[in-house]
Amino acid sequence: MVVNHGSTPPDGSLEQRLYDDPPLVDAASAAASIPVDATVLTSGFGSVGYPKAIPLALADDTRNLELTLVHAGNVGEEIDIDLIESGAVDRRFTYQSSTVARTATNRRNVAFSDRNASAVGDEVQYGRLVDPDIAVVEAVAVGEDWFVPSTSVGQTPAFVGAADSLLIELNREQPLELQGLHDIYRPDAPPDRKPIPLSTPGGRIGTSHVGFDSETLIGVIETDTPDSTYNFRDPTADDLAIAAHLGSFLAAEIERSSVFEDTVHLQFGVGSLGNALMGELKSLDFGDRTVVYFGELIQDGLLDMLDADRLESASATSMALTDEGQDRLFADVERYAEDIVLRPAGVTNHPGLIDQFGVIGVNSAIEFDIYGNVNSTHAGGKRMINGVGGSADFNRNSLVTVCALPSTLDDGDISRVVPMAFHVDHTEHDVDVFVTEQGVADARGCSPVERAEMIIDRCAHPEFTPDLQSYLTDVKSQDYHIPHDIDRAAQWQDWSHRKRSRWTTSPYSAAYAASLIPGHPVSMTYISSMTPDAPDNVNTESAVSTGVFSDCPHPRFSIAWEGPVNPALVSAQWLILTWYDWYKSLYMRRSTTATAWVCMLISHSVLSQIGGHIG
């Protein structure tokens, strides 16, 4: 039985936390009531509003637990570290954030399934993604058949409606005044679902509480544990440059399109970059336009915009705040509740509402490729980082979709603009505009090759631009709509943890070995930017000789000798490239520097001998 609203709580503001004498239990007893192989649905989104005591009790449970865990977004350490580390979770949906959780996922100790934030509620309640046994949620007030959520809503209403049983953690650390933020609306079940009747993001169409069937309630656990807050780094120079470029783009876009004549609806992904982007918007001239936020998460930057009277309202499903931001909110919840609304993720991320409001969606990612495909989840195309979250909801349905990220990672060692994304969360059809600290590529209306030329020219880091241009130049000789060299593109994934310049300027490089051939200058042009570092104790002087450039079939280098081509020259080229692969293999096995020197000396000796017979 699904109860949408439950009995009506006392009129006006709630002044106490417990009503109607619900059954009180301790966390250990609550955990013991959960079957060993249960499917557990939890509240939580943006690492706040999640249950804390019961997950810790489950982590300490001595039974051989094989739980399936479902939540709509990011949760805190009690779940993401303690519970996962205990080995109690066999399967998990739909987001993660800790090193412990990533390791368990990538080692496949936990079967992890990534889902879009907007869809998981319906998938659980109607699509039988799982067969739910129990919902475990956090609240600030509880009645006989209703509760008021805390700092996030996520997919809690859907989860409570789907589960056979319910456990509620009543967190006295969370202000009771949070009730003023909530607008709980759960659409009817398909096929009788009506359009969501929300005309403005700041409007309210629901209640402050989640209703449930009173017969499902097992018990209420009283807690006083605070949320896990965010720790955003200070904006970097790249963040500020990206924010400035985005500000310039937005200024031009809102003047260009009649959609933004009166109101601009914005969404930003969570993170330090998102805060920097919102900081830029405080100084952006929107004219007489109303600025509204319609997205997933409320960050510190949005509080800044509200305090500066630069934002009319903010609609989201969670409060993703730092300690300072949470203190600001809790100290003045009732004032912020005039402008902030927390809703279920099925509303905040609803494709129809994103389309209805003409949202400009700005999200980051791990990388994007030259054709505009975006990878938000997997490093190297295979290692899961966090999850897709709600980025797909906004990338696919926003009127204007922007992917914003620094062009490099790891102090410039890794290019985040790559020839080919080997894992794609958002295709080239989903994203319109790409922004890095280098500039803006508005790729709307471009063919794939035109898009690639623009992205390389305007978004790639200068360190990697020649390699990307070389790649595109070579593959354009193919008669295909989206030309690729799969093997060559894959090298960017295989070597993406190494810096290009250290290899090409190292005395260990194949270019250096080639340059040792007496009397025969060599030109070696590096193609792939992702190759191994030389050992740190080597003096890296450039040893590449000058000469005539010509193409070479080897996927990493183009090599040319001045002088006649003869068998000895071919043998020298073969040795150089074989030596390169040999050294690569040694390096990847973490061989000693001495072993690498032996490799170098052998190559030097043989090449010198060959050099005496060339010409």
VOGU-3710 file (C-alpha; in Angstrom, 3 decimals, decimal comma):
1> mvvnhgstpp> 0,000/0,000/0,000  1,369/3,425/-0,985  0,328/6,408/1,119  1,362/9,674/-0,502  0,799/12,156/2,287  -0,083/10,360/5,494  -2,013/12,034/8,282  -1,642/15,780/8,503  1,018/16,935/10,990  0,072/19,694/13,440
11> dgsleqrlyd> -0,798/22,946/11,683  1,940/25,540/11,412  5,513/24,959/12,493  6,279/21,741/14,317  7,534/22,483/17,819  8,495/18,958/18,830  10,098/15,981/17,137  7,995/13,009/18,202  4,224/12,654/17,794  1,771/9,795/18,289
21> dpplvdaasa> 4,177/7,671/20,378  5,997/5,791/17,602  7,973/2,687/18,723  11,500/3,630/19,872  14,309/1,100/19,396  18,103/1,179/19,585  20,345/0,943/16,522  21,613/-2,570/17,297  18,091/-3,943/17,615  17,052/-2,179/14,421
31> aasipvdatv> 20,027/-3,633/12,549  19,271/-7,113/13,907  15,747/-6,893/12,464  17,135/-6,537/8,942  17,492/-9,920/7,165  21,025/-10,943/6,180  20,223/-10,790/2,466  17,875/-7,801/2,573  17,567/-5,094/-0,047  17,945/-1,872/1,927
41> ltsgfgsvgy> 16,818/1,495/0,541  18,282/4,549/2,262  17,730/8,267/2,245  20,674/10,513/1,436  21,854/12,727/-1,394  24,872/15,013/-1,629  26,418/13,216/1,395  23,712/14,597/3,718  20,370/13,409/5,060  21,432/9,757/5,167
51> pkaiplalad> 20,990/7,312/8,102  24,062/7,017/10,309  23,433/4,811/13,358  21,917/1,783/11,624  24,663/1,489/8,948  27,278/1,529/11,724  25,335/-1,140/13,620  25,151/-3,232/10,443  28,899/-2,807/9,978  29,384/-4,250/13,497
61> dtrnleltlv> 26,860/-7,043/12,960  28,492/-10,475/13,380  26,115/-12,173/10,953  27,280/-12,982/7,426  25,448/-10,105/5,753  24,881/-10,045/1,993  22,973/-6,795/1,592  21,818/-5,012/-1,523  22,079/-1,276/-0,902  20,155/1,376/-2,837
71> hagnvgeeid> 20,354/5,156/-2,466  19,741/7,985/-4,904  22,971/9,954/-4,511  26,086/10,467/-2,470  26,048/9,314/1,168  28,463/9,750/4,078  31,265/7,749/5,632  29,053/5,558/7,818  27,749/3,928/4,635  30,414/4,711/2,058
81> idliesgavd> 33,331/3,591/4,249  32,316/1,688/7,393  29,511/-0,412/5,959  31,301/-1,110/2,672  34,569/-1,911/4,435  32,806/-4,409/6,707  31,970/-6,562/3,704  28,260/-6,484/4,471  27,262/-5,154/1,025  27,160/-7,480/-1,991
91> rrftyqsstv> 25,380/-5,205/-4,455  24,941/-1,463/-4,629  23,066/1,278/-6,491  23,725/4,119/-7,496  26,575/6,424/-6,426  29,781/6,287/-4,377  32,425/8,735/-3,243  35,051/7,153/-0,977  38,314/5,431/-1,841  37,067/2,369/0,039
101> artatnrrnv> 33,905/2,197/-2,075  35,799/2,746/-5,334  38,258/0,009/-4,484  35,459/-2,428/-3,664  33,736/-1,544/-6,924  36,811/-1,797/-9,126  37,869/-5,079/-7,553  34,276/-6,224/-8,089  33,917/-7,149/-4,433  30,702/-5,119/-4,610
111> afsdrnasav> 28,518/-5,421/-7,697  27,890/-1,764/-8,500  25,207/-0,568/-10,913  25,216/3,106/-11,861  21,845/4,739/-12,507  20,574/8,208/-13,389  19,468/10,125/-10,305  16,074/11,042/-11,753  15,088/7,494/-12,645  16,074/5,294/-9,706
121> gdevqygrlv> 12,934/6,070/-7,674  10,586/4,863/-10,407  12,907/1,975/-11,224  12,700/0,762/-7,639  9,005/1,407/-7,084  7,634/0,342/-10,456  10,374/-1,168/-12,600  11,565/-3,802/-10,090  15,193/-2,823/-10,373  15,320/-4,574/-7,012
131> dpdiavveav> 12,808/-6,244/-4,708  12,997/-3,870/-1,716  12,653/-5,174/1,816  13,223/-2,167/4,042  13,762/1,588/3,853  16,075/3,282/6,356  15,729/7,070/6,397  16,696/10,133/8,421  14,150/12,665/9,743  13,864/15,710/11,997
141> avgedwfvps> 10,298/14,907/13,140  8,165/11,750/13,150  4,462/11,037/13,542  2,261/7,966/13,302  2,376/7,830/9,500  4,544/10,752/8,449  8,042/12,147/8,915  9,876/15,331/7,939  13,167/14,690/6,071  16,388/16,376/7,154
151> tsvgqtpafv> 18,949/17,975/4,813  18,132/16,049/1,648  15,143/14,443/-0,031  16,590/12,438/-2,944  14,313/9,513/-3,782  13,104/9,016/-0,206  9,339/9,258/-0,964  9,593/6,608/-3,680  11,756/4,347/-1,527  9,372/4,571/1,433
161> gaadslliel> 6,453/3,794/-0,863  8,227/0,763/-2,316  9,599/-0,900/0,839  7,773/-3,499/2,932  9,211/-2,114/6,191  10,539/1,209/7,499  13,131/2,321/10,032  13,477/6,031/10,810  16,480/7,691/12,397  15,330/10,816/14,242
171> nreqplelqg> 18,391/13,065/14,201  18,239/15,705/16,925  21,411/17,316/15,589  19,474/18,519/12,533  17,418/21,687/13,086  13,677/21,160/13,329  13,303/24,290/11,202  14,437/22,307/8,151  10,748/21,476/7,753  10,351/24,877/6,089
181> lhdiyrpdap> 12,587/23,885/3,160  10,676/20,836/1,980  8,169/20,494/-0,815  7,418/16,779/-1,037  5,562/15,836/-4,200  5,446/12,325/-5,624  3,712/11,941/-9,026  1,039/9,312/-9,484  2,018/5,921/-10,862  2,161/5,379/-14,634
191> pdrkpiplst> 0,166/5,094/-16,852  -2,073/7,620/-15,069  0,746/10,032/-14,288  -0,103/13,668/-14,879  2,382/16,451/-15,700  4,058/17,859/-12,608  2,104/21,077/-11,846  5,112/23,258/-11,075  4,972/26,609/-12,861  8,017/28,243/-11,270
201> pggrigtshv> 11,056/26,662/-9,556  10,350/28,612/-6,369  6,733/27,468/-6,166  5,398/24,771/-3,851  3,093/21,940/-4,866  3,487/19,377/-2,066  3,848/18,984/1,681  6,642/19,369/4,216  6,518/15,680/5,128  6,682/12,171/3,641
211> gfdsetligv> 3,715/9,918/4,313  3,860/6,163/4,887  1,677/3,208/5,872  1,861/3,112/9,677  1,902/-0,701/9,621  5,307/-0,690/7,904  7,103/1,195/10,697  9,395/-1,087/12,693  10,810/1,621/14,895  12,396/5,011/15,421
221> ietdtpdsty> 16,050/5,360/16,434  17,111/8,624/18,082  20,520/9,953/16,975  22,580/13,120/17,208  25,303/12,605/14,566  25,968/15,500/12,171  26,142/15,112/8,397  29,359/14,637/6,455  29,977/18,088/4,998  31,949/18,957/1,880
231> nfrdptaddl> 35,490/20,257/1,932  35,869/22,314/-1,218  39,367/23,462/-2,150  39,999/27,103/-2,939  39,456/27,892/-6,626  42,606/27,465/-8,697  43,791/29,816/-11,420  42,311/27,347/-13,930  38,953/27,370/-12,101  38,836/31,150/-12,204
241> aiaahlgsfl> 39,795/31,208/-15,889  37,047/28,682/-16,673  34,578/30,779/-14,700  35,578/33,894/-16,638  35,187/32,110/-19,983  31,808/30,734/-18,936  30,701/34,170/-17,779  31,580/35,633/-21,171  29,718/32,858/-22,949  26,615/33,276/-20,770
251> aaeierssvf> 26,608/37,039/-21,237  26,554/36,580/-25,003  24,073/33,690/-24,918  21,406/35,447/-22,866  21,588/38,431/-25,228  21,366/36,167/-28,290  18,391/33,986/-27,348  14,865/35,270/-26,746  14,336/32,425/-24,253  16,426/34,341/-21,729
261> edtvhlqfgv> 14,797/37,710/-22,274  13,136/37,736/-18,850  14,462/34,824/-16,790  17,625/32,727/-16,759  17,405/29,240/-15,207  20,779/27,784/-14,246  22,099/24,449/-12,980  25,650/23,693/-11,815  27,333/20,444/-10,871  28,678/20,169/-7,332
271> gslgnalmge> 32,343/20,886/-6,591  35,007/23,543/-6,184  34,684/24,460/-9,853  30,931/24,874/-9,437  31,490/27,264/-6,549  33,967/29,245/-8,658  31,439/29,452/-11,501  28,750/30,722/-9,153  31,216/33,268/-7,805  31,650/34,584/-11,344
281> lksldfgdrt> 27,886/34,918/-11,730  27,701/37,298/-8,788  29,479/39,889/-10,913  27,799/39,031/-14,223  25,407/41,650/-15,563  22,068/39,947/-16,142  20,332/43,255/-16,713  16,711/43,175/-15,576  16,511/39,393/-15,908  15,467/37,199/-13,021
291> vvyfgeliqd> 18,064/34,535/-12,188  16,815/31,212/-10,819  18,602/28,014/-9,848  16,939/24,736/-10,813  19,255/21,813/-10,114  20,257/19,006/-7,771  22,362/20,549/-5,026  22,597/23,751/-2,997  26,259/24,742/-2,566  27,927/27,518/-0,618
301> glldmldadr> 28,143/29,579/-3,804  24,353/29,589/-4,090  24,048/30,865/-0,514  26,476/33,622/-1,511  24,307/34,518/-4,496  21,154/34,547/-2,364  22,844/36,713/0,260  24,020/39,096/-2,473  20,450/39,293/-3,839  21,650/37,876/-7,173
311> lesasatsma> 19,286/34,908/-7,138  15,515/34,880/-6,864  15,125/31,272/-5,747  16,872/27,908/-5,660  15,212/24,519/-6,147  17,221/21,368/-5,376  17,067/17,988/-3,660  19,966/18,363/-1,201  22,208/20,772/0,706  25,824/20,049/-0,343
321> ltdegqdrlf> 27,540/22,520/1,975  30,845/22,989/3,747  30,981/23,282/7,545  30,815/27,058/7,183  27,944/26,861/4,714  25,971/24,485/6,911  26,510/26,747/9,922  25,157/29,671/7,875  22,103/27,687/6,846  21,341/26,280/10,296
331> adveryaedi> 21,731/29,692/11,934  19,044/31,191/9,706  17,020/28,341/8,192  13,723/30,188/8,219  15,129/33,113/6,216  16,720/30,806/3,644  13,489/28,792/3,436  11,873/31,822/1,800  14,073/31,232/-1,263  15,241/27,589/-1,081
341> vlrpagvtnh> 13,052/24,562/-1,815  14,125/20,933/-1,355  12,242/18,411/-3,501  12,488/14,763/-4,508  15,084/14,087/-7,202  12,285/12,838/-9,427  11,091/16,449/-9,560  14,352/18,431/-9,489  15,840/16,239/-12,222  12,664/15,634/-14,177
351> pglidqfgvi> 13,311/15,869/-17,943  10,025/17,674/-18,542  10,741/20,391/-15,978  14,329/20,888/-17,153  12,924/21,358/-20,641  10,012/23,481/-19,425  12,275/26,004/-17,698  14,859/26,137/-20,504  17,719/25,388/-18,133  21,335/26,223/-18,909
361> gvnsaiefdi> 23,062/23,155/-17,451  26,743/23,347/-16,489  28,454/20,130/-15,402  32,003/18,851/-15,185  33,445/15,456/-16,112  36,592/13,361/-16,115  37,339/14,067/-19,781  35,830/14,732/-23,179  37,072/13,717/-26,590  37,674/15,812/-29,671
371> ygnvnsthag> 34,289/14,834/-31,118  32,377/15,964/-28,027  31,714/12,677/-26,216  31,939/13,084/-22,443  33,128/10,608/-19,816  31,906/11,449/-16,315  32,584/8,222/-14,472  35,540/6,050/-15,529  39,252/6,916/-15,458  41,104/5,302/-18,313
381> gkrmingvgg> 37,785/4,091/-19,659  37,612/1,327/-17,052  38,169/2,449/-13,450  34,954/3,672/-11,804  35,352/6,916/-9,867  31,979/8,040/-8,433  28,933/7,638/-10,656  26,879/9,475/-13,229  24,575/11,128/-10,668  22,250/13,637/-12,272
391> sadfnrnslv> 24,602/14,873/-14,983  22,821/12,827/-17,653  19,468/14,287/-16,612  20,664/17,824/-17,217  23,027/17,181/-20,132  20,340/15,501/-22,162  17,437/17,796/-21,326  18,829/21,298/-20,786  18,261/23,903/-23,475  21,973/24,705/-23,427
401> tvcalpstld> 24,395/22,114/-22,062  27,918/23,058/-21,012  30,770/20,738/-20,026  33,348/22,714/-18,028  36,649/21,325/-16,748  40,379/22,123/-16,626  42,191/20,944/-19,762  44,725/18,938/-17,753  44,939/16,956/-14,555  47,714/16,001/-12,122
411> dgdisrvvpm> 49,820/19,167/-12,508  49,530/19,017/-16,270  50,519/15,366/-16,621  47,188/14,236/-18,054  45,185/15,784/-20,861  41,465/15,800/-20,224  40,851/16,436/-23,915  41,521/13,110/-25,631  41,227/11,685/-29,147  38,571/9,181/-28,122
421> afhvdhtehd> 36,657/8,652/-24,886  36,707/4,908/-24,194  33,809/5,253/-21,788  30,978/7,591/-22,786  28,282/8,778/-20,388  27,084/11,669/-22,555  27,330/11,435/-26,331  28,149/14,240/-28,725  24,386/14,712/-29,092  23,998/15,653/-25,420
431> vdvfvteqgv> 26,562/18,440/-24,938  26,620/21,776/-26,770  29,469/23,824/-25,358  32,887/22,912/-23,958  34,816/25,211/-21,633  38,327/24,875/-20,228  40,777/27,463/-18,935  41,980/27,719/-22,534  38,673/28,923/-23,949  35,163/28,082/-25,161
441> adargcspve> 34,127/25,759/-27,991  30,482/26,301/-28,923  30,067/23,181/-31,051  26,362/23,561/-31,855  25,692/22,857/-35,518  29,181/21,551/-36,259  29,981/18,335/-38,076  32,173/15,876/-36,136  35,440/16,993/-37,761  34,509/20,661/-37,420
451> raemiidrca> 33,740/19,991/-33,767  37,097/18,294/-33,310  38,992/21,165/-34,913  37,221/23,665/-32,665  37,689/21,684/-29,448  41,404/21,135/-30,108  41,971/24,761/-31,045  40,003/26,343/-28,198  39,954/23,856/-25,305  43,071/21,655/-25,377
461> hpeftpdlqs> 46,172/22,585/-23,386  49,042/23,864/-25,594  51,231/21,021/-24,306  48,905/18,494/-25,902  47,507/20,472/-28,828  50,168/19,356/-31,377  49,522/15,691/-30,592  45,769/16,096/-30,924  46,168/18,055/-34,148  48,508/15,380/-35,500
471> yltdvksqdy> 45,975/12,697/-34,631  43,131/14,535/-36,321  45,224/15,354/-39,405  46,132/11,708/-39,868  42,655/10,235/-39,333  41,017/12,814/-41,615  42,509/10,892/-44,530  39,859/8,228/-43,849  36,526/8,310/-45,671  34,413/8,179/-42,531
481> hiphdidraa> 32,038/10,570/-40,816  33,870/10,192/-37,502  37,406/9,056/-38,370  39,468/7,279/-35,710  42,641/5,293/-35,227  41,487/3,015/-32,411  44,931/1,652/-31,517  46,482/5,091/-31,426  43,582/6,556/-29,437  43,872/3,708/-26,946
491> qwqdwshrkr> 47,449/4,714/-26,147  46,122/7,886/-24,539  44,234/5,683/-22,112  47,066/3,230/-21,489  49,600/5,953/-20,748  47,373/8,651/-19,362  49,213/8,654/-16,045  52,522/9,765/-17,615  53,757/13,113/-18,795  54,652/13,567/-22,435
501> srwttspysa> 57,494/16,028/-22,103  59,610/13,938/-19,752  59,774/11,067/-22,206  60,497/13,083/-25,310  63,331/15,022/-23,649  64,911/12,122/-21,802  68,305/10,590/-22,716  66,452/7,284/-22,434  64,162/8,154/-25,318  64,247/6,391/-28,641
511> ayaaslipgh> 64,978/9,775/-30,199  68,191/9,956/-28,220  69,178/6,445/-29,285  68,524/7,344/-32,920  70,562/10,528/-32,676  73,645/8,484/-31,784  73,977/7,166/-35,345  77,128/9,008/-36,543  76,695/11,432/-39,383  73,016/10,795/-39,957
521> pvsmtyissm> 70,717/13,411/-38,390  67,411/12,043/-37,265  64,082/13,780/-36,900  61,670/12,026/-34,569  58,277/13,619/-34,029  56,302/12,406/-31,040  52,672/11,521/-31,676  50,996/10,140/-28,557  51,199/12,353/-25,483  50,790/9,560/-22,961
531> tpdapdnvnt> 54,158/7,831/-22,453  56,210/6,847/-19,409  58,367/9,170/-17,359  62,086/8,702/-17,347  63,509/7,813/-13,943  63,557/10,842/-11,672  67,355/10,850/-11,225  68,080/11,428/-14,921  69,209/14,775/-16,280  66,561/15,391/-18,941
541> esavstgvfs> 68,230/17,301/-21,739  66,727/17,317/-25,180  68,661/14,981/-27,439  66,489/15,032/-30,533  68,545/15,824/-33,599  67,222/17,923/-36,450  66,521/16,479/-39,833  63,947/15,884/-42,512  60,444/14,896/-41,412  58,552/12,060/-43,040
551> dcphprfsia> 55,773/9,766/-41,940  56,468/6,451/-40,297  53,903/3,678/-39,771  54,810/3,255/-36,116  51,882/4,499/-34,026  53,988/6,604/-31,671  56,722/8,209/-33,726  57,448/9,672/-37,116  61,095/9,161/-38,040  63,270/10,238/-40,962
561> wegpvnpalv> 66,939/10,001/-41,783  68,876/12,292/-44,077  70,659/10,139/-46,622  69,925/7,080/-48,706  67,634/4,380/-47,442  69,219/0,960/-47,239  68,738/-2,257/-45,253  70,979/-1,055/-42,456  68,809/2,037/-42,079  65,671/-0,103/-41,932
571> saqwliltwy> 67,354/-2,261/-39,301  68,189/0,849/-37,296  64,596/2,022/-37,415  63,407/-1,413/-36,340  65,880/-1,424/-33,448  64,836/2,019/-32,261  61,183/1,086/-32,166  61,858/-2,345/-30,662  64,038/-0,704/-28,046  61,232/1,688/-27,229
581> dwykslymrr> 58,781/-1,168/-26,650  61,423/-3,025/-24,616  62,017/-0,041/-22,408  58,282/0,537/-22,019  57,850/-3,058/-20,845  60,741/-2,725/-18,404  59,375/0,521/-17,046  55,886/-0,824/-16,576  57,381/-3,721/-14,597  59,123/-1,113/-12,416
591> sttatawvcm> 62,559/-2,420/-13,388  65,547/-0,808/-11,747  67,374/2,156/-13,200  70,385/-0,134/-13,672  68,358/-2,444/-15,890  67,204/0,495/-17,949  70,832/1,623/-18,324  71,783/-1,828/-19,619  68,996/-1,510/-22,161  70,299/1,921/-23,150
601> lishsvlsqi> 73,917/0,814/-23,479  73,016/-2,169/-25,663  70,987/0,094/-27,945  73,812/2,661/-28,068  76,397/0,028/-28,952  74,341/-1,627/-31,678  73,244/1,656/-33,202  76,820/2,894/-33,311  77,819/-0,250/-35,182  74,938/0,181/-37,625
611> gghig> 75,873/3,823/-38,083  79,289/2,850/-39,369  77,679/0,961/-42,273  75,065/3,494/-43,372  75,753/5,543/-46,495
//
